[in-house]
Amino acid sequence: MTSQPLAVVTGGARGIGHRIAVDLESRGYRVVIGDLDEAATRAAAAAIGPAVSGLRLDITDSALVAAAIDTIETTIGPISVWINNAGIMPTGPFAAQDAALARTVVDVDYTALVSVTSAVLPRLLARRRGVIVNVASATGLKPLAGLAVYSGAKAAVIGFSDALRRELRGTGVTVRVVLPNLVSTPMGAGITPPRLSPAVTPAQVSRAVIRAVDSGPFAVTVPRVLGPILRFSRLLPTGVQDWLDDRIGTDRIGLGGDPRARAAYEDGITRAVD
């Protein structure tokens, strides 16, 4: 056991989660990263440093999540920070989307996040301290064509987080949510973002997560300027919103992209969850 604070990052073997683990470790945290591929996760952890551990974690498997939490708290120490980062983002017209894949998006991006939070929250409440950070998406504020299910799941994450935030006032446990724009990771493979809404980097998202851990505001958009813009845009008449989206070209995120790159990404999702 160690006196260092302990953070757990789901989906931590690559992309945003990996960068969050790197930045937390540099700030003196012991870190556990969980991901589907055990060998890759352990290798990623070892590459970051000795204060980082890796384990196989399928967030849709409630028994595995419960066992992982027990193992972490028994062998490493009490969890101080839990970051729900794991997620998937298939794109394309909803009418053409496989029904099973749509269910998987809801299961991974929302249902599992709720279940994981339910599993770890009692530990934090018993100690009267801790932070849960949920990585949602800017599409939860501003839904995009071609991302109907994903946008809906991320909007649900925002609503869940906000309701839970109110419930936990005075308990010593806080909940925060981070809402990135399109991120330059394999999740965004083949997508060329609109010129006025460029992709952000994992480092930018990680800085927002660290800010959330360090008692930042409840909701943090990435980039930060995007939040007020999106909230204002949602007050406009629907026709005006559509006109702006057409001019900016937001549809190229969910309905555009290189078909081969998107197909390869979605094939990876299918193989990972089968």
N, C-alpha and C positions, 0 to 999 in steps of 0.2 A: 504494500500500500504506500501511497505517497500523498503529500499535502498539496501537490499541484492540482489545480482545477482540472476536471475531466470533461471533455466534450465528445459527443458522438455525432458523426455525420453520415447520413444515409446516402447511397449513391456516390460514395466518396472515392472510388477507384480512378475516376477520370473527370474531365470537364470541370464544371463549377465546384462540385464536391471536393475534388482533389485540391483545387486551389484554396478552398476554405480550410481544408486540413493543413496545408502548408502554412497559411497565415496564422491559424490558431497555434500551431506548434511554435512558430517564431515568437509568439506572445507569451510563451511559457505554459501553455496547456499540454496536458497529456491528451491524446486524441485517439479515438477508435473510429475507423472507417468501415462501413459495411457495404457490401455490394454482392451481386449475384455470382460472379466468377471468383471463387475462393482463391485460386492461385494468383490471379491478376490483382486481387485486392490485397493479399499479403505482400506481393511484390511491390505494389504502389506504396504501401505503408512503410516497408523497409527502405525504400528509396528516399522517403521524406526524412526519416531519422528514427533513433531508438525510442523516442517518446510517442511514437505512433504505432498502433496495432491495427491489424486488419482481420476481418472475419466475414464469413459468408452470411449475407442477410437478404432474405426475400421478404420485403415489407408486406406482401400479400399473404404471408404464412404467419398467422398470429401465434401459433405454438413456437415457431422458430424465433420470432421476435421476443416472446416472453423468456425463452431459454437464453437468448443472447443478452438480454438485460440482466438476468440472474448471473450469468458468467462474468459480464463486465463488472458488476458491482461486487462480486465475490473475489475476483482475481486481480482487479485493477484499482477500483475505488468507487466512491459514490459519484453518480453522474451529476454534473453541474449545469451542462448545456446540452440540449438535444436539438439537432438541426435536421428537419425534414426536407431533404433536398431531392431525393430520388423522384424521377418522373419520366414520362415519355410524351412525344409530340408528333404523331402522324398527321399528315396534311392531305388536303384534297377535298372534293365535294362530298358533303355528307351522304347524298343519295347513292354515291358510288362506294362508300366506305363499308367494309365488311363489318357485320353486326358484332361478331366476336371481338374484333379489334376495338370497336367503339366501347364495348363493355370493359375491355382491358384498360382503356384510357381512364374510365371512371374508377375502376378498381385500384389502379396504381396511383393516379394523380389526386384522388379524393378519398375513397373509402379506406384505403390502406393508411393514408395519413391520419385519418380520424382514429383508426384502430391502434396505430402505433402510439399516438398521443395518449390514448386511453391506457395503454400498457405502462408508459413511463411516468405519467403524471402523478399517480399515487406516491411514488418514491419521492418526488420533489416536494409534494405537499407535506409528507411526513416530516421532512427536514426543514420545511418552511423557507426554501430558497431554490432558485433554479430559473433557467430561461429556456423557452421553446421558441425556435425560429422556424417558421414555415415559409419555404420558397415557393411563391405562387408565380404570377406572371402579369405583365401589363395587360394581357388579353382578358384578365379577369375584370379589369375596369373598362376596357374598350375591346369587346369581342370582334374577331376578324373572320371574314369569309374564308372557308377552307379549314377553319379551326373551330368548328361549332362545338364538338364534344370537349375538346381541350379547353376552349374558352369557358364553357359551362362548368367544367370541373374546377378550374382555377378561380372562377367567381365564387364557387361553393367554398373553396379553401379560405378566401378572404372573409366571407360571411361567418364561417365556423370560427375562424381566428378572432374576429371582432367580438362575437358573442362570448367566447371563452375568456377573452380579455376582461370583460365586465365581470364574469363570474369569479375570476381569480383575484380581483382587487382585495388587498389586505392580507393575502395568503403568503406573500413573499415569493410567489411564482409569477413570472410574467410571460406573456405570449406576444410575439411580434411577427410581422409578415413582410417579406421582401418581394417586390414586383419588378422583375427585369423586363426590358424590351428583348427582342430577339438577340440571342447570345451566340457568339462565334464558337460553337462546339459541334461535335458530331450530330447533336439533335437538330441543328440548323443546316445540315449538309445540303448543298445544292441550292440554297435559297439566297437570292440577291435582294437585300432589303431596299426599300425606297430610299432615295437620296436624302430626303428630309428626316428619315427615321433610321439612321444607321445602326448596325448591330453593335452590341456592347461586348466587352471582353469578360472572361471569367474573373479576372482580377478586379474589375469594376464591381461585379456582383459580390465578390468576396468582401470587398471593403464595406459594402452596404450591410452584409451579414454581420461583420465585426461591429459595425456601428450599432446594429440592432442588439447585439449581445451586450454592448457597453451602454445600455440604458438610452438608446436612441428613441425616436418616435415610434408609435405603434406600427405604422406602415411607411416603408421606404421604397420609392420607385428608383429604377436605374435606367437612364440617368435621372437625377433628382428633379430636373426641370420638367420631366415628362409628366409627373403627377398632376400639377396644376393644369397643364395643357389638356390632358385626357379628361379630367373632371369637368373642365369648362366645356369641352367639346360635347360631352354627354348632355349638356343643358340645351344644346341647339336643336332646332327642329330636325326630325329624321331626314327630310329631304336635303337639308343643308349638310348634315353629317355625311350623307352619301355623296354629295357633290364634292366635299373636301376629300373624302377617301378616293374618289375617282381621280382627282387632280394629283393627289400625293402618290397614288399607286399602291395603297396598302394591300390590295388583293394579291399582289405578287408574292406575299409571304405565305399565305395559306393555299392559294390556287396556282401559284407559279412554281418556280424552282426546277432544277434539272430532274426529269423523271427518273433517270437511272440512279442518281444519288439518293433521291427520296425513297425509291424502291429498295435500295440496298439498306438504308436505315430501317425501314419498316420490316424488312426481312430479319434484320438483327433483333428487333423487338420481339417478333414472333418466335424466333428460336430461343430467345432468352427466357420467355415466359412459358414455353411449352413444357 
